[in-house]
Amino acid sequence: MPTTTNRNAKKERILNAALKLFSQQGYHATTTKEIAAESGVAEGLIFYHFGDKRKLLLYLVNNFSFVTQFQEDAGELSKLPAEEALFQFGLAYLGFLRTNMDYLMLIWSPELIKDVEVSNEVSQLIGGFGTAGSSILKQAAGSKHQPEHTVQTAMMMLTSSILIYCMLHTRFGQEMLPLGDESYIRELVRLLMHGLTEES
C-alpha cells in the first residue's frame, strides 16, 4: 500500500508535468496520457487525484501558493526604510517571475485568457501582489496621504516594468539590458519615488 508521502510525491509530479506541458503545448493540445508519461505515473492516477483534465487545470491555477508567502514577506519588508523595502519587493517579484515562468505562460496563454474561472484566479493573483506592495508604497508616501488610485497606479508601474524587464531579459539576454537586475530595480524605485527631475 502506498504511503501518504509517496501519494503526495506522485501528485506533485503530476502537477509539475501538467504545468510544464500546458504551458509549452497548450491546455487543449495536452492529453492526460502525455501528462502521465511526463510524470511517470499511471494515467488513472490523474483521474484519481483530480477527476479530469479540466479539474487538474483549475487545481493548478487555484492552488498557486506563492502570493500568500509574498504577502507575509511584504509585512517584514515594511519594517525596512521605504526605498529599501521597495527594492527588496522588486527583487522578490523578479525572482517570482523567473521561477514561475511556466505558470505565467499558462495563465496568459491565448486559449485561457478568455476562460472565466482562470481569469478570476488571475485577478486574485494580481490583487494579492497589489495588496502586498501597496502597504510598502503607503509607508513610502509617509504623511502625504495619497489617494488609493494613486498607490495602485504606482504599484502597477513598478510591477509591470519589472515584468517587461523579465520578459526582455528572457528573450534577448544580458546584452540588451546591461544594467543588471539590482541596478535596474534600484533605478526603477528611485524614479518611482523621486521622478526624473529630483536628485536622488
C-alpha positions in Angstrom: 0.0 0.0 0.0 1.5 3.4 -1.0 2.3 5.8 1.8 0.9 9.3 2.1 4.3 10.7 1.3 4.5 8.6 -1.8 1.0 9.6 -2.9 1.8 13.3 -2.3 5.1 13.0 -4.3 3.2 11.4 -7.3 0.5 14.1 -7.1 3.3 16.8 -7.1 4.9 15.1 -10.1 1.5 15.2 -11.9 1.1 18.9 -11.2 4.6 19.8 -12.3 4.2 17.7 -15.5 0.8 19.3 -16.3 2.1 22.8 -15.7 5.1 22.2 -18.0 3.1 20.6 -20.8 0.1 23.0 -20.6 2.5 26.0 -20.8 4.6 24.5 -23.6 1.9 22.8 -25.8 -1.3 24.5 -24.6 -4.0 23.2 -22.4 -6.2 21.8 -25.2 -3.4 20.1 -27.0 -2.1 18.3 -24.0 -3.6 14.9 -23.2 -3.8 13.1 -19.8 -1.7 10.3 -21.4 1.1 12.8 -22.1 0.9 14.1 -18.5 1.1 10.6 -17.1 4.1 9.8 -19.3 5.9 13.0 -18.3 5.2 12.5 -14.6 6.0 8.7 -14.7 2.6 7.6 -13.2 -0.3 5.6 -14.4 -2.9 7.7 -16.3 -5.6 6.5 -13.9 -3.8 8.3 -11.0 -4.5 11.6 -12.6 -8.3 10.9 -12.6 -8.0 9.5 -9.0 -6.4 12.7 -7.7 -8.1 15.3 -9.9 -11.1 13.9 -11.6 -10.4 15.1 -15.1 -8.1 17.4 -17.1 -10.2 20.5 -16.5 -10.2 19.9 -12.8 -6.4 19.4 -12.9 -6.0 22.8 -14.6 -8.2 24.5 -12.1 -6.4 22.9 -9.2 -3.1 24.2 -10.7 -4.5 27.7 -11.0 -6.3 27.8 -7.7 -3.5 26.4 -5.6 -0.7 28.6 -6.7 0.6 29.4 -3.2 3.4 31.9 -3.8 1.2 35.0 -3.2 0.5 34.1 0.4 4.2 33.9 1.1 4.8 37.1 -0.8 2.2 38.9 1.4 3.9 37.6 4.5 7.3 38.7 3.2 5.8 42.2 2.4 4.9 42.5 6.1 8.5 42.0 7.0 9.7 44.4 4.3 7.5 47.2 5.6 9.9 47.3 8.6 12.7 48.5 6.3 13.3 52.1 5.1 10.8 52.7 2.3 13.1 52.7 -0.7 15.0 49.6 0.5 11.6 47.9 1.1 10.5 48.7 -2.4 13.9 47.5 -3.8 13.6 44.2 -1.9 10.0 43.8 -3.0 11.1 44.4 -6.7 13.8 41.8 -6.4 11.4 39.3 -4.9 8.9 39.9 -7.6 11.5 39.5 -10.3 12.6 36.2 -8.7 8.9 35.1 -8.6 8.5 35.9 -12.3 11.7 33.9 -13.3 10.9 31.0 -11.1 7.3 30.7 -12.2 7.6 31.4 -16.0 5.6 28.2 -16.9 2.8 29.3 -14.6 2.7 32.8 -16.2 2.8 31.4 -19.7 -0.1 29.2 -18.8 -2.4 31.8 -17.3 -1.6 34.4 -20.1 -2.0 31.8 -22.9 -4.4 32.8 -25.7 -6.6 29.8 -25.0 -7.0 30.6 -21.3 -7.2 34.3 -21.4 -11.0 34.2 -22.0 -11.6 31.4 -19.5 -13.7 33.0 -16.8 -12.7 30.7 -14.0 -9.0 31.1 -14.8 -9.4 34.9 -15.2 -11.0 35.1 -11.7 -7.9 33.4 -10.3 -5.5 35.6 -12.2 -7.4 38.6 -10.9 -6.9 37.4 -7.3 -3.2 36.7 -8.0 -2.7 40.3 -9.3 -4.7 41.7 -6.4 -2.5 39.7 -4.0 0.6 41.3 -5.4 -1.0 44.7 -5.3 -2.1 44.4 -1.7 1.4 43.2 -0.7 3.1 46.1 -2.5 0.6 48.8 -1.7 1.4 48.6 2.1 5.0 49.3 1.3 4.1 52.2 -1.0 1.8 53.7 1.5 4.6 53.6 4.1 6.9 55.3 1.5 4.4 58.1 0.9 4.5 58.8 4.7 2.5 61.8 5.7 1.5 62.6 2.1 -1.7 60.6 2.2 -2.0 59.5 -1.4 -5.4 58.5 -2.9 -5.8 54.7 -3.3 -5.9 55.0 -7.1 -2.5 56.8 -7.0 -1.0 54.0 -4.9 -2.5 51.4 -7.2 -1.1 53.2 -10.3 2.4 53.4 -8.7 2.3 49.7 -7.9 1.2 48.9 -11.4 4.1 50.9 -12.8 6.5 49.0 -10.6 5.3 45.5 -11.2 4.6 46.0 -15.0 8.0 47.5 -15.5 9.7 44.5 -13.8 7.5 42.1 -15.8 8.6 43.7 -19.1 12.3 43.7 -17.9 12.0 40.0 -17.1 10.4 39.2 -20.5 13.0 41.2 -22.4 15.9 39.6 -20.4 14.4 36.1 -21.0 14.2 36.7 -24.7 17.3 38.8 -25.5 19.7 38.2 -22.6 22.0 40.5 -20.8 23.3 42.2 -23.9 20.0 44.2 -24.3 19.8 45.0 -20.6 23.3 45.7 -19.4 22.3 47.4 -16.1 21.7 44.1 -14.3 18.8 43.2 -12.0 19.8 45.1 -8.9 20.8 48.3 -10.7 17.7 48.2 -12.8 15.3 47.8 -9.8 17.2 50.4 -7.7 16.8 52.9 -10.6 13.2 52.0 -11.1 12.5 52.6 -7.4 14.4 55.9 -7.5 12.3 57.1 -10.4 9.1 56.0 -8.7 10.0 57.8 -5.5 11.7 60.9 -6.9 10.8 61.2 -10.6 13.2 62.4 -13.4 13.8 65.9 -12.2 14.6 65.4 -8.5 18.1 64.3 -7.4 18.2 61.0 -5.5 
